Amino acid sequence: MISELTKAKHAVELSHLGEILKAGLGYSSQLVESSEDVPIPFLVTAIPQDEQGRDRYLNFIFVPAPDEELQALELLQIHTLVPCRLVEASRADTERLIGAMNRKAGLGCMGVDEADNVYYKYVFAKGKYALFDPDVVAEMVQLLVYVVERFSGLVEGVATGQQDVAAALRAVEGM
C-alpha cells in the first residue's frame, strides 16, 4: 500500500514536472490529485495534435509500489493512446505489427489494451529523492512524442483495416 505521504510527494513531483513541461516545451498539464475515486495522483499533458488534427495527451503516473519495496528509485510511467479504435478483425495483424515496432523502437512499447485501445508507454526510473532535471525531461518527452508520431500512422492503418499488414511490416523494416 502506498502511504498518504508518498501520494503527497508524488503530487508535488508531478506538479513540478508539469511546470518543467510548460517552461521547456510549452505543453500544458493538469494534475489530477488522489481522492476516493482516484487512488493515486497523475499528470495529464497535452502534446501536439496528430496529422489529422486530433488531440493527444501524455499521462504521467508513478508506478505504485509499497514504500518499503523500492528504496532508491521511483518508476514514472508515461502513457498515451494512439487516437484510433482497433477493428476486431485486424487484432492479430495489429499485434504482429506492434511486435515488430517494439523490436525496432527500442524505447518504450506499444500494445493493445482490453478495451481495444492502442497505447504507447515508457517507464522512466529516477532517484527516489532526486528532482526532475528539466533538460532530461524535455529531451525524453520530445523523444517519446517522436516515437509515437513515427509509428502511430502505420498502427492506425492496420488497426482500422485500411492498410495491409505486409506493407506496414516492410515500412517498419525500412525504418
N, C-alpha and C positions, 0 to 999 in steps of 0.2 A: 504494500500500500504506500502511496505517495503522501508524505506529510503536507499539512497546510503551509508550513514554512517553505517547503520545496516548491509548491504551487505558486506561492507569492514570489519567490526568487525567479522562477521561470517567467512569470508575468512581467516582472521588471526587465528581465533579459530580452524578452520578445518585444517589449515596448522600445527598448534601446535599439534592437535590430530594425524595427520599423523606422526609427529616426535615421539610422545609417542608410537604409534603402532610399529614403526620401532625399537625403542630402547628397548621396553619391550617385544615384541613378534617376532620381525624380519619380520614383514609384510610390504611390500612396498605399498606406497599410491601415488596417483596423485590427486592434487587439480584441479578442473575444475572451473575456475573463471566465474563470471557472465559476460554476454555480451548481444548483441542483440538477439542471438539465445538461450542463457541460462539465464533465468531470475534471478536465484539465484545460488550462488556457492554451490558445493558439493564435497565430497571427495570419491574417488574410491580406495578401499583397497583390494589387493589380499590376499586371505586366502588359506590354504592348499587345494590341489585338492581333489576331492571326490574319492571314492574307485575305480572308473573306469578311473581315471586319467584326469577328466575334470576340467578345470579351474573354480574357483568360486571367487566371489567378494562380499564385503560388500560395500554398498553405504551409506554414512552419509550425511544427509541434515537437516538443521534447518527447522522446520515446519514454513512456512510463516505465520506471524501474524503481523498486523499493530502495530507499535511501542507503541501506546497508550493502546493496549489491554492487553498485558502481562507486568506487572510492575516489577515482582520479579523473573520470571523464563523464561527459554528458553526450547523449546522442540526439541530434536535431534532425528530424525527418522533414524533408521538403517534398511536397506532393502537389501535383497538378493533374487535372483532367484534360485529355485531348477532346476538344469540343465536337464529338461525333458520337453516334449511337451505333453499336455493333449490331449487324443483322445476324441473327442466329445461324443462318445458312453459311455465313462467312467466318464463323468462330474458329474452326480448325485452321483455315488459311491465315487468319489474322494472328493466331497464336504462333503459327510457324514463322510468319514474317517477324513478329515481335522477338522470337528467339534469335533469329539472325541479326536483328538490330541490336539486341542486348549484347551479343558477342562482338559486334562491330563498335558500338558506342564506347564501351569500357568505363562509362561514368553513369552510375545510377542504372535504373532498369525500367522498362515499360511492362505493363501487364494488363489483364482484363479482370475486373472485379466481379463479384456475384450479381451486380445489377447491370452487367454488360457495358460498363463504362471502361474506356481505355484510359489508363493513367500512366504517369511517369513519376518515379520517386527516386530520391537520393538521400542517403544518411550521412550527415556531417558529424564528425567527432571533434569535440572541443574540450579543453581542460575544464574541469568542474568549477574552478574558481577564476578562470581566465575571462577577460572581457572579449567581446567580438572585435576583431581587427577590421576596421572599415574597408581597407584595401582588399583583404582576403574575401570579405563578404561580397563586395562589388564584383570582383573577378569571378567568384564562384557562381553568383546568381546570373551574371552575363553568360557564363559557360552553360549553365543549365537551360537558360532560355534558348540559347543557340541549339543545343541538342534537341530540345522539344521542337523547335522550328524545323530543324533539318529532317527529322523523321516523321513528324505528325501527318504531313500530307500523304505520304505513302501508306501509313497505317489507316488513315481515314478512307483512302480509296479502296483498300482491300476490305476493311471492316464494313463499309456500306455496300460492298458488292459492285462498285463502279470500276475497279481495276483488277486485272488478273494478277494473282499472287506470283506467278513465274516472272512476269515483267518487274514486279516490285522487288523480288529477290535479286534479280540481276542488277537493278538500280542500287540496292544495298551493297552488293559485292563490288560495284564500281566506285563506291564512296571511299 
